[in-house]
Protein backbone atom coordinates (compact mmCIF):
# COMPACT_ATOMS: atom_id res chain seq x y z
CA UNK A 1 0.00 0.00 0.00
CA UNK A 2 2.85 2.38 0.90
CA UNK A 3 4.55 1.65 -2.41
CA UNK A 4 1.32 2.37 -4.30
CA UNK A 5 0.92 5.71 -2.50
CA UNK A 6 4.51 6.58 -3.25
CA UNK A 7 4.04 5.82 -6.95
CA UNK A 8 0.94 8.03 -6.99
CA UNK A 9 2.94 10.76 -5.29
CA UNK A 10 5.66 10.51 -7.94
CA UNK A 11 3.08 10.88 -10.71
CA UNK A 12 1.77 14.07 -9.10
CA UNK A 13 5.31 15.39 -8.70
CA UNK A 14 6.18 14.57 -12.32
CA UNK A 15 3.05 16.36 -13.51
CA UNK A 16 3.89 19.52 -11.55
CA UNK A 17 7.58 19.38 -12.68
CA UNK A 18 8.74 21.01 -9.42
CA UNK A 19 11.28 18.43 -8.39
CA UNK A 20 13.37 18.30 -5.22
CA UNK A 21 16.55 16.31 -4.74
CA UNK A 22 14.87 14.18 -2.05
CA UNK A 23 12.16 13.14 -4.52
CA UNK A 24 14.79 12.25 -7.11
CA UNK A 25 16.64 10.11 -4.55
CA UNK A 26 13.48 8.33 -3.40
CA UNK A 27 12.51 7.40 -6.95
CA UNK A 28 16.02 6.22 -7.80
CA UNK A 29 16.12 4.01 -4.69
CA UNK A 30 12.82 2.43 -5.66
CA UNK A 31 13.60 1.72 -9.32
CA UNK A 32 17.39 1.47 -9.62
CA UNK A 33 18.51 -1.68 -11.43
CA UNK A 34 21.92 -1.41 -9.81
CA UNK A 35 20.43 -1.58 -6.32
CA UNK A 36 18.16 -4.45 -7.31
CA UNK A 37 21.18 -6.40 -8.61
CA UNK A 38 23.01 -5.83 -5.33
CA UNK A 39 19.94 -6.97 -3.39
CA UNK A 40 19.79 -10.14 -5.50
CA UNK A 41 23.47 -10.78 -4.66
CA UNK A 42 22.51 -10.63 -0.98
CA UNK A 43 19.66 -13.09 -1.52
CA UNK A 44 22.07 -15.46 -3.30
CA UNK A 45 24.42 -15.42 -0.30
CA UNK A 46 21.50 -15.99 2.09
CA UNK A 47 20.45 -19.01 0.05
CA UNK A 48 24.05 -20.26 0.04
CA UNK A 49 24.13 -20.03 3.84
CA UNK A 50 21.30 -22.59 3.95
CA UNK A 51 23.48 -25.10 2.13
CA UNK A 52 26.30 -24.49 4.62
CA UNK A 53 23.93 -25.15 7.53
CA UNK A 54 23.13 -28.53 5.96
CA UNK A 55 26.58 -29.73 7.06
CA UNK A 56 25.35 -29.70 10.65
CA UNK A 57 22.83 -32.45 9.91
CA UNK A 58 23.44 -36.15 9.20
CA UNK A 59 23.45 -37.33 5.59
CA UNK A 60 20.95 -40.11 4.85
CA UNK A 61 21.05 -41.88 1.48
CA UNK A 62 19.34 -44.81 -0.21
CA UNK A 63 21.20 -46.78 -2.85
CA UNK A 64 20.04 -49.57 -5.15
CA UNK A 65 22.18 -51.78 -7.39
CA UNK A 66 21.07 -54.44 -9.86
CA UNK A 67 23.77 -56.57 -11.44
CA UNK A 68 24.14 -59.43 -13.91
CA UNK A 69 27.32 -61.44 -13.58
CA UNK A 70 28.64 -63.81 -16.28
CA UNK A 71 31.30 -66.19 -15.06
CA UNK A 72 33.97 -66.63 -17.76
CA UNK A 73 36.15 -69.02 -15.80
CA UNK A 74 33.89 -72.06 -15.24
CA UNK A 75 36.27 -73.44 -12.63
CA UNK A 76 35.80 -70.45 -10.32
CA UNK A 77 32.95 -70.35 -7.86
CA UNK A 78 32.03 -68.53 -4.70
CA UNK A 79 33.30 -65.14 -3.68
CA UNK A 80 36.85 -63.88 -4.22
CA UNK A 81 38.50 -60.85 -2.65
CA UNK A 82 41.60 -59.22 -4.09
CA UNK A 83 42.77 -56.06 -2.34
CA UNK A 84 39.73 -53.81 -2.12
CA UNK A 85 37.86 -55.58 -4.92
CA UNK A 86 35.25 -58.26 -4.27
CA UNK A 87 34.49 -60.72 -7.09
CA UNK A 88 31.34 -62.85 -6.82
CA UNK A 89 31.30 -65.36 -9.65
CA UNK A 90 28.81 -67.96 -8.47
CA UNK A 91 25.50 -66.08 -8.96
CA UNK A 92 24.46 -64.34 -12.16
CA UNK A 93 21.60 -62.05 -11.01
CA UNK A 94 22.04 -59.94 -7.87
CA UNK A 95 20.18 -56.95 -6.39
CA UNK A 96 21.01 -54.89 -3.32
CA UNK A 97 19.39 -52.03 -1.42
CA UNK A 98 21.40 -50.05 1.13
CA UNK A 99 20.28 -47.34 3.57
CA UNK A 100 23.33 -45.34 4.69
CA UNK A 101 23.77 -42.74 7.41
CA UNK A 102 26.85 -40.52 7.71
CA UNK A 103 27.35 -37.81 10.31
CA UNK A 104 30.43 -35.70 10.96
CA UNK A 105 30.70 -35.72 14.74
CA UNK A 106 33.67 -33.41 15.26
CA UNK A 107 35.97 -31.40 13.05
CA UNK A 108 37.23 -28.74 15.48
CA UNK A 109 34.54 -26.21 14.54
CA UNK A 110 35.19 -26.20 10.79
CA UNK A 111 31.50 -26.13 9.89
CA UNK A 112 30.83 -23.32 12.37
CA UNK A 113 33.65 -21.31 10.78
CA UNK A 114 32.10 -21.87 7.34
CA UNK A 115 28.79 -20.58 8.71
CA UNK A 116 30.55 -17.56 10.21
CA UNK A 117 32.21 -16.81 6.86
CA UNK A 118 28.85 -17.02 5.06
CA UNK A 119 27.23 -14.73 7.62
CA UNK A 120 30.02 -12.19 7.20
CA UNK A 121 29.61 -12.40 3.42
CA UNK A 122 25.88 -11.67 3.77
CA UNK A 123 26.63 -8.68 6.02
CA UNK A 124 29.20 -7.46 3.48
CA UNK A 125 26.69 -7.81 0.62
CA UNK A 126 24.09 -5.81 2.55
CA UNK A 127 26.66 -3.09 3.15
CA UNK A 128 27.48 -3.20 -0.56
CA UNK A 129 23.84 -2.36 -1.29
CA UNK A 130 24.13 0.64 1.03
CA UNK A 131 27.46 1.65 -0.51
CA UNK A 132 25.97 1.38 -4.01
CA UNK A 133 23.07 3.56 -2.89
CA UNK A 134 25.54 6.21 -1.68
CA UNK A 135 27.34 6.10 -5.04
CA UNK A 136 23.98 6.45 -6.81
CA UNK A 137 23.03 9.44 -4.64
CA UNK A 138 26.39 11.10 -5.35
CA UNK A 139 25.89 10.59 -9.08
CA UNK A 140 22.40 12.07 -8.80
CA UNK A 141 23.78 15.02 -6.83
CA UNK A 142 26.42 15.73 -9.50
CA UNK A 143 23.78 15.85 -12.24
CA UNK A 144 21.29 17.75 -10.06
CA UNK A 145 23.77 20.50 -9.18
CA UNK A 146 25.05 20.54 -12.77
CA UNK A 147 21.49 21.03 -14.07
CA UNK A 148 20.84 23.79 -11.50
CA UNK A 149 23.98 25.67 -12.53
CA UNK A 150 23.18 25.31 -16.22
CA UNK A 151 19.58 26.42 -15.70
CA UNK A 152 20.71 29.43 -13.66
CA UNK A 153 23.34 30.38 -16.22
CA UNK A 154 20.83 30.03 -19.05
CA UNK A 155 18.33 32.32 -17.28
CA UNK A 156 20.82 35.02 -16.33
CA UNK A 157 22.69 35.03 -19.63
CA UNK A 158 19.45 35.21 -21.60
CA UNK A 159 18.60 38.37 -19.63
CA UNK A 160 22.14 39.65 -20.18
CA UNK A 161 21.83 38.98 -23.90
CA UNK A 162 18.75 41.19 -24.08
CA UNK A 163 20.66 43.98 -22.32
CA UNK A 164 23.71 43.46 -24.55
CA UNK A 165 21.48 43.71 -27.61
CA UNK A 166 20.06 46.98 -26.27
CA UNK A 167 23.58 48.27 -25.55
CA UNK A 168 24.68 47.30 -29.06
CA UNK A 169 21.76 49.28 -30.54
CA UNK A 170 22.65 52.32 -28.38
CA UNK A 171 26.28 52.21 -29.50
CA UNK A 172 25.28 51.90 -33.14
CA UNK A 173 23.28 55.11 -32.78
CA UNK A 174 26.22 56.80 -31.08
CA UNK A 175 28.50 55.59 -33.86
CA UNK A 176 26.11 57.07 -36.43
CA UNK A 177 26.30 60.34 -34.50
CA UNK A 178 30.10 60.13 -34.46
CA UNK A 179 30.32 59.59 -30.68
CA UNK A 180 31.44 55.92 -30.70
CA UNK A 181 34.28 54.15 -32.50
CA UNK A 182 33.94 51.28 -34.93
CA UNK A 183 36.17 49.15 -32.69
CA UNK A 184 33.76 49.55 -29.79
CA UNK A 185 30.87 48.41 -32.00
CA UNK A 186 32.90 45.38 -33.09
CA UNK A 187 33.75 44.48 -29.48
CA UNK A 188 30.09 44.67 -28.55
CA UNK A 189 29.14 42.40 -31.45
CA UNK A 190 31.73 39.84 -30.28
CA UNK A 191 30.32 39.96 -26.74
CA UNK A 192 26.87 39.25 -28.15
CA UNK A 193 28.17 36.23 -30.08
CA UNK A 194 30.00 34.96 -26.99
CA UNK A 195 26.80 35.25 -24.94
CA UNK A 196 24.80 33.38 -27.54
CA UNK A 197 27.39 30.62 -27.48
CA UNK A 198 27.32 30.50 -23.67
CA UNK A 199 23.52 30.34 -23.69
CA UNK A 200 23.62 27.40 -26.11
CA UNK A 201 26.24 25.60 -24.05
CA UNK A 202 24.34 26.10 -20.82
CA UNK A 203 21.16 24.73 -22.39
CA UNK A 204 23.06 21.70 -23.71
CA UNK A 205 24.53 21.09 -20.25
CA UNK A 206 21.10 21.43 -18.65
CA UNK A 207 19.61 19.02 -21.18
CA UNK A 208 22.35 16.42 -20.65
CA UNK A 209 22.10 16.56 -16.85
CA UNK A 210 18.29 16.39 -16.90
CA UNK A 211 18.34 13.38 -19.21
CA UNK A 212 20.82 11.69 -16.86
CA UNK A 213 18.50 12.39 -13.91
CA UNK A 214 15.60 10.91 -15.88
CA UNK A 215 17.59 7.76 -16.59
CA UNK A 216 18.75 7.30 -12.98
CA UNK A 217 15.49 8.24 -11.22
CA UNK A 218 13.00 6.77 -13.76
CA UNK A 219 11.00 10.03 -13.53
CA UNK A 220 10.24 11.56 -16.91
CA UNK A 221 11.48 15.16 -16.52
CA UNK A 222 10.27 17.65 -19.09
CA UNK A 223 13.18 19.62 -20.53
CA UNK A 224 11.22 22.86 -20.87
CA UNK A 225 9.06 22.94 -17.75
CA UNK A 226 11.09 21.19 -15.03
CA UNK A 227 12.09 23.38 -12.11
CA UNK A 228 14.75 21.91 -9.80
CA UNK A 229 14.15 23.08 -6.25
CA UNK A 230 17.12 24.31 -4.17
CA UNK A 231 19.08 21.81 -2.09
CA UNK A 232 17.95 22.13 1.52
CA UNK A 233 21.36 22.21 3.19
CA UNK A 234 21.96 25.92 3.71
CA UNK A 235 21.10 25.94 7.42
CA UNK A 236 21.31 22.21 8.11
CA UNK A 237 23.82 20.95 10.68
CA UNK A 238 25.86 18.18 9.11
CA UNK A 239 26.92 15.32 11.34
CA UNK A 240 30.65 14.72 10.91
CA UNK A 241 31.45 11.26 12.22
CA UNK A 242 34.58 9.15 12.20
CA UNK A 243 35.59 6.86 9.35
CA UNK A 244 34.71 3.84 11.49
CA UNK A 245 31.02 4.85 11.35
CA UNK A 246 31.08 5.03 7.57
CA UNK A 247 29.49 2.36 5.33
CA UNK A 248 32.77 1.74 3.53
CA UNK A 249 34.61 1.22 6.84
CA UNK A 250 31.97 -1.21 8.05
CA UNK A 251 32.33 -3.14 4.82
CA UNK A 252 36.10 -3.41 5.27
CA UNK A 253 35.59 -4.54 8.87
CA UNK A 254 33.32 -7.35 7.70
CA UNK A 255 35.86 -8.37 5.04
CA UNK A 256 38.65 -8.45 7.65
CA UNK A 257 36.52 -10.57 10.01
CA UNK A 258 35.63 -12.89 7.12
CA UNK A 259 39.26 -13.30 6.11
CA UNK A 260 40.25 -14.07 9.73
CA UNK A 261 37.54 -16.73 9.81
CA UNK A 262 38.89 -18.15 6.56
CA UNK A 263 42.41 -18.32 8.04
CA UNK A 264 41.03 -20.09 11.12
CA UNK A 265 39.15 -22.52 8.85
CA UNK A 266 42.33 -23.30 6.97
CA UNK A 267 44.15 -23.99 10.25
CA UNK A 268 41.39 -26.31 11.46
CA UNK A 269 41.49 -28.26 8.20
CA UNK A 270 44.76 -29.79 9.44
CA UNK A 271 43.03 -31.55 12.30
CA UNK A 272 41.34 -34.97 12.00
CA UNK A 273 37.68 -35.45 11.11
CA UNK A 274 35.69 -37.80 13.33
CA UNK A 275 32.58 -39.23 11.67
CA UNK A 276 29.86 -41.71 12.53
CA UNK A 277 28.46 -44.07 9.89
CA UNK A 278 25.79 -46.74 9.76
CA UNK A 279 24.46 -48.95 6.94
CA UNK A 280 21.47 -51.28 6.61
CA UNK A 281 21.71 -53.75 3.69
CA UNK A 282 19.04 -55.75 1.87
CA UNK A 283 20.23 -58.37 -0.62
CA UNK A 284 18.63 -60.73 -3.12
CA UNK A 285 20.04 -63.10 -5.75
CA UNK A 286 19.00 -65.80 -8.22
CA UNK A 287 21.24 -67.83 -10.51
CA UNK A 288 18.77 -67.89 -13.41
CA UNK A 289 16.15 -65.10 -13.40
CA UNK A 290 16.64 -61.34 -12.78
CA UNK A 291 13.01 -60.84 -11.73
CA UNK A 292 13.29 -63.60 -9.13
CA UNK A 293 16.49 -61.99 -7.83
CA UNK A 294 14.58 -58.72 -7.33
CA UNK A 295 11.77 -60.52 -5.47
CA UNK A 296 14.36 -62.26 -3.32
CA UNK A 297 15.56 -58.98 -1.73
CA UNK A 298 15.44 -59.27 2.07
CA UNK A 299 17.35 -57.89 5.07
CA UNK A 300 20.89 -59.12 4.96
CA UNK A 301 23.09 -57.18 7.42
CA UNK A 302 23.76 -53.85 9.11
CA UNK A 303 26.73 -52.08 10.58
CA UNK A 304 27.75 -48.96 12.43
CA UNK A 305 31.05 -47.44 13.38
CA UNK A 306 33.34 -44.44 13.80
CA UNK A 307 35.87 -43.24 11.27
CA UNK A 308 38.80 -40.86 11.68
CA UNK A 309 40.32 -39.15 8.66
CA UNK A 310 43.52 -37.15 9.07
CA UNK A 311 45.35 -35.63 6.13
CA UNK A 312 49.02 -35.98 7.08
CA UNK A 313 50.56 -34.61 3.88
CA UNK A 314 48.96 -32.73 0.95
CA UNK A 315 52.01 -31.65 -1.01
CA UNK A 316 52.52 -28.40 0.97
CA UNK A 317 49.01 -27.22 0.02
CA UNK A 318 48.35 -25.94 3.56
CA UNK A 319 51.49 -23.78 3.60
CA UNK A 320 50.62 -22.20 0.25
CA UNK A 321 47.00 -21.55 1.25
CA UNK A 322 48.07 -20.11 4.59
CA UNK A 323 50.53 -17.71 2.93
CA UNK A 324 47.93 -16.63 0.37
CA UNK A 325 45.28 -15.95 3.02
CA UNK A 326 47.65 -13.90 5.16
CA UNK A 327 48.71 -11.83 2.15
CA UNK A 328 45.04 -11.21 1.32
CA UNK A 329 44.42 -10.11 4.92
CA UNK A 330 47.38 -7.72 4.70
CA UNK A 331 45.93 -6.29 1.48
CA UNK A 332 42.50 -5.69 3.02
CA UNK A 333 44.08 -4.00 6.05
CA UNK A 334 46.14 -1.78 3.75
CA UNK A 335 43.04 -0.90 1.71
CA UNK A 336 41.26 -0.04 4.95
CA UNK A 337 44.06 2.33 6.03
CA UNK A 338 44.15 3.91 2.55
CA UNK A 339 40.36 4.40 2.51
CA UNK A 340 40.52 6.01 5.98
CA UNK A 341 43.25 8.40 4.88
CA UNK A 342 41.33 9.39 1.75
CA UNK A 343 38.11 9.76 3.74
CA UNK A 344 39.72 12.07 6.30
CA UNK A 345 41.41 14.11 3.58
CA UNK A 346 38.18 14.47 1.60
CA UNK A 347 36.32 15.53 4.74
CA UNK A 348 38.90 18.21 5.45
CA UNK A 349 38.85 19.47 1.85
CA UNK A 350 35.02 19.59 1.82
CA UNK A 351 34.87 21.49 5.10
CA UNK A 352 37.43 24.02 3.85
CA UNK A 353 35.47 24.45 0.61
CA UNK A 354 32.24 25.05 2.53
CA UNK A 355 33.93 27.63 4.76
CA UNK A 356 35.49 29.45 1.80
CA UNK A 357 32.23 29.42 -0.15
CA UNK A 358 30.37 30.80 2.86
CA UNK A 359 32.81 33.70 3.06
CA UNK A 360 32.62 34.28 -0.70
CA UNK A 361 28.82 34.37 -0.49
CA UNK A 362 28.93 37.05 2.19
CA UNK A 363 31.32 39.17 0.16
CA UNK A 364 29.43 38.71 -3.10
CA UNK A 365 26.11 39.43 -1.39
CA UNK A 366 27.51 42.79 -0.29
CA UNK A 367 28.72 43.45 -3.83
CA UNK A 368 25.31 42.51 -5.31
CA UNK A 369 23.54 44.80 -2.83
CA UNK A 370 25.91 47.62 -3.77
CA UNK A 371 25.25 46.96 -7.46
CA UNK A 372 21.50 47.08 -6.88
CA UNK A 373 21.91 50.37 -5.02
CA UNK A 374 23.96 51.60 -7.97
CA UNK A 375 21.05 50.72 -10.30
CA UNK A 376 18.67 52.81 -8.21
CA UNK A 377 21.17 55.68 -8.19
CA UNK A 378 21.76 55.56 -11.96
CA UNK A 379 18.00 55.63 -12.53
CA UNK A 380 17.71 58.82 -10.49
CA UNK A 381 20.60 60.35 -12.42
CA UNK A 382 18.90 59.36 -15.68
CA UNK A 383 15.72 61.08 -14.58
CA UNK A 384 17.75 64.20 -13.83
CA UNK A 385 19.56 63.98 -17.17
CA UNK A 386 22.97 63.42 -15.53
CA UNK A 387 23.52 59.87 -16.90
CA UNK A 388 23.00 58.28 -20.29
CA UNK A 389 21.23 55.08 -21.37
CA UNK A 390 24.54 53.31 -22.03
CA UNK A 391 25.62 53.77 -18.41
CA UNK A 392 22.29 52.45 -17.13
CA UNK A 393 22.46 49.31 -19.29
CA UNK A 394 26.11 48.74 -18.32
CA UNK A 395 25.25 48.89 -14.61
CA UNK A 396 22.37 46.44 -15.12
CA UNK A 397 24.71 44.05 -16.96
CA UNK A 398 27.30 44.31 -14.21
CA UNK A 399 24.64 43.52 -11.59
CA UNK A 400 23.38 40.48 -13.51
CA UNK A 401 26.91 39.12 -13.79
CA UNK A 402 27.41 39.46 -10.03
CA UNK A 403 24.03 37.92 -9.30
CA UNK A 404 24.96 34.97 -11.53
CA UNK A 405 28.24 34.56 -9.63
CA UNK A 406 26.39 34.66 -6.30
CA UNK A 407 23.81 32.14 -7.54
CA UNK A 408 26.56 29.77 -8.72
CA UNK A 409 28.29 30.00 -5.35
CA UNK A 410 25.03 29.28 -3.52
CA UNK A 411 24.49 26.15 -5.64
CA UNK A 412 28.12 25.06 -5.16
CA UNK A 413 27.88 25.61 -1.40
CA UNK A 414 24.72 23.51 -1.20
CA UNK A 415 26.37 20.85 -3.38
CA UNK A 416 29.45 20.61 -1.15
CA UNK A 417 27.29 20.42 1.98
CA UNK A 418 25.10 17.66 0.50
CA UNK A 419 28.18 15.75 -0.72
CA UNK A 420 29.71 15.95 2.77
CA UNK A 421 26.45 14.71 4.25
CA UNK A 422 26.42 11.76 1.82
CA UNK A 423 30.05 10.97 2.63
CA UNK A 424 29.21 10.69 6.35
CA UNK A 425 25.94 8.86 5.78
CA UNK A 426 25.68 6.00 8.26
CA UNK A 427 24.37 2.47 7.74
CA UNK A 428 21.26 3.24 9.78
CA UNK A 429 20.09 5.79 7.18
CA UNK A 430 20.27 3.39 4.23
CA UNK A 431 17.02 2.34 2.58
CA UNK A 432 15.70 -0.92 4.03
CA UNK A 433 15.35 -3.72 1.46
Secondary structure, 3 states (H helix, E strand, C coil): CHHHHHHHHHHHHHHHCEECHHHHHHHHHHHCHHHHHHHHHHHHHHHHHHHHHHHHCCEEEEEEEEEECCCCCCCCCCEEEECCEEEECCCCEEEEEEEEEEEEEECCCHHHHHHHHHHHHHHHHHHHHHHHHHHHHHHHHHHHHHHHHHHHHHHHHHHHHHHHHHHHHHHHHHHHCCCCCHHHHHHHHHHHHHHHHHHHHHHHHHHHHHHHHHHHHCCCCCCCCCEECCCCCCCCCCCCCCHHHEHHHHHHHHHHHHHHHHHHHHHHCCCCEEEEEEEEEEEEEECCCHHHHHHCCEEEEEEEEEEEECCCCCCCHHHHHHHHHHHHHHHHHHHHHHHHHHHHHHHHHHHHHHHHHHHHHHHHHHHHHHHHHHHHHHHHHHHCCCCCHHHHHHHHHHHHHHHHHHHHHHHHHHHHHHHHHHHCCEHHHCCCC
